[in-house]
Amino acid sequence: MSSATEPTPGSLFANAIQWDAEGLLPAVVQQYDSGHVLMLAWMNLAAVEQTITTGEAHYYSRSRGVQWRKGETSGQTQRVVELRLDCDCDALLLLVDQNGVACHTGRRSCWFHGVQDGRIVVLNRPEVSPDVLYGG
Amino acid sequence: MSSATEPTPGSLFANAIQWDAEGLLPAVVQQYDSGHVLMLAWMNLAAVEQTITTGEAHYYSRSRGVQWRKGETSGQTQRVVELRLDCDCDALLLLVDQNGVACHTGRRSCWFHGVQDGRIVVLNRPEVSPDVLYGG
């Protein structure tokens, strides 16, 4: 129910993005063939441009204050199949081919906390140890 | 690669959430059976609690500064099948059964802007006119 004007088709993709006050926007990351939603990360302009240029997912770490390439330490890279911007131009959807696991805990997806009777339940266990991904 | 402590299983779901500076967190919304990613919205504590209590998706509108029930005007409601919290407890995934279309433009999904040669392309047309959804 936003009144924002839709971008003109043919305009530059990066120019159409509505950045937040920190110059970031959230990116939802989905495995392109299974439809499995893997993670949510944040991107700045440089991360969007590097992702489009290289075809490998790049993000911006809000906690570390740096741009990073997914998998640069863990090897769990993401090849980007498709990039989409939403109606309000303030959220991305990345369809990717995930190499290995997306979550730093060693799980395929970051969404492993469920809710039962209002309380946290763990839905699945790691497929690989974080020690293997990041060094023990 | 966050160093945040994972919540203890059995702790209250709402208490585990890591809110941003505005007391909000992003919620990725996915059609539970097709895997279609529909939209990204924001929730405050009341929206999370009402969603869990009623089984209908509630969000917080950052532009209007109010909590709202999805479909309260348009009739395009979302029955929540499952609610998940991610590894860092700062993003939700809602698996929903979408009644009609999720996007205010009349499209099934909000992600209809693609990128081709660095420029915006419109991937699909509305299934229903916004005039029908919100009154002409």
Boltz contact constraints between the chains, C-beta under 6 A:
constraints:
  - contact:
      token1: [A, 1]
      token2: [B, 104]
      max_distance: 6.0
  - contact:
      token1: [A, 7]
      token2: [B, 120]
      max_distance: 6.0
  - contact:
      token1: [A, 9]
      token2: [B, 120]
      max_distance: 6.0
  - contact:
      token1: [A, 9]
      token2: [B, 122]
      max_distance: 6.0
  - contact:
      token1: [A, 10]
      token2: [B, 119]
      max_distance: 6.0
  - contact:
      token1: [A, 11]
      token2: [B, 120]
      max_distance: 6.0
  - contact:
      token1: [A, 13]
      token2: [B, 115]
      max_distance: 6.0
  - contact:
      token1: [A, 13]
      token2: [B, 118]
      max_distance: 6.0
  - contact:
      token1: [A, 13]
      token2: [B, 119]
      max_distance: 6.0
  - contact:
      token1: [A, 13]
      token2: [B, 120]
      max_distance: 6.0
  - contact:
      token1: [A, 16]
      token2: [B, 120]
      max_distance: 6.0
  - contact:
      token1: [A, 26]
      token2: [B, 26]
      max_distance: 6.0
  - contact:
      token1: [A, 28]
      token2: [B, 28]
      max_distance: 6.0
  - contact:
      token1: [A, 30]
      token2: [B, 37]
      max_distance: 6.0
  - contact:
      token1: [A, 35]
      token2: [B, 35]
      max_distance: 6.0
  - contact:
      token1: [A, 37]
      token2: [B, 30]
      max_distance: 6.0
  - contact:
      token1: [A, 37]
      token2: [B, 93]
      max_distance: 6.0
  - contact:
      token1: [A, 40]
      token2: [B, 91]
      max_distance: 6.0
  - contact:
      token1: [A, 83]
      token2: [B, 115]
      max_distance: 6.0
  - contact:
      token1: [A, 84]
      token2: [B, 111]
      max_distance: 6.0
  - contact:
      token1: [A, 84]
      token2: [B, 114]
      max_distance: 6.0
  - contact:
      token1: [A, 85]
      token2: [B, 113]
      max_distance: 6.0
  - contact:
      token1: [A, 86]
      token2: [B, 110]
      max_distance: 6.0
  - contact:
      token1: [A, 86]
      token2: [B, 111]
      max_distance: 6.0
  - contact:
      token1: [A, 87]
      token2: [B, 103]
      max_distance: 6.0
  - contact:
      token1: [A, 87]
      token2: [B, 105]
      max_distance: 6.0
  - contact:
      token1: [A, 87]
      token2: [B, 110]
      max_distance: 6.0
  - contact:
      token1: [A, 91]
      token2: [B, 40]
      max_distance: 6.0
  - contact:
      token1: [A, 93]
      token2: [B, 37]
      max_distance: 6.0
  - contact:
      token1: [A, 93]
      token2: [B, 111]
      max_distance: 6.0
  - contact:
      token1: [A, 103]
      token2: [B, 87]
      max_distance: 6.0
  - contact:
      token1: [A, 104]
      token2: [B, 1]
      max_distance: 6.0
  - contact:
      token1: [A, 105]
      token2: [B, 87]
      max_distance: 6.0
  - contact:
      token1: [A, 110]
      token2: [B, 86]
      max_distance: 6.0
  - contact:
      token1: [A, 110]
      token2: [B, 87]
      max_distance: 6.0
  - contact:
      token1: [A, 111]
      token2: [B, 84]
      max_distance: 6.0
  - contact:
      token1: [A, 111]
      token2: [B, 86]
      max_distance: 6.0
  - contact:
      token1: [A, 111]
      token2: [B, 93]
      max_distance: 6.0
  - contact:
      token1: [A, 113]
      token2: [B, 85]
      max_distance: 6.0
  - contact:
      token1: [A, 114]
      token2: [B, 84]
      max_distance: 6.0
  - contact:
      token1: [A, 115]
      token2: [B, 13]
      max_distance: 6.0
  - contact:
      token1: [A, 115]
      token2: [B, 83]
      max_distance: 6.0
  - contact:
      token1: [A, 118]
      token2: [B, 13]
      max_distance: 6.0
  - contact:
      token1: [A, 119]
      token2: [B, 10]
      max_distance: 6.0
  - contact:
      token1: [A, 119]
      token2: [B, 13]
      max_distance: 6.0
  - contact:
      token1: [A, 120]
      token2: [B, 7]
      max_distance: 6.0
  - contact:
      token1: [A, 120]
      token2: [B, 9]
      max_distance: 6.0
  - contact:
      token1: [A, 120]
      token2: [B, 11]
      max_distance: 6.0
  - contact:
      token1: [A, 120]
      token2: [B, 13]
      max_distance: 6.0
  - contact:
      token1: [A, 120]
      token2: [B, 16]
      max_distance: 6.0
  - contact:
      token1: [A, 122]
      token2: [B, 9]
      max_distance: 6.0
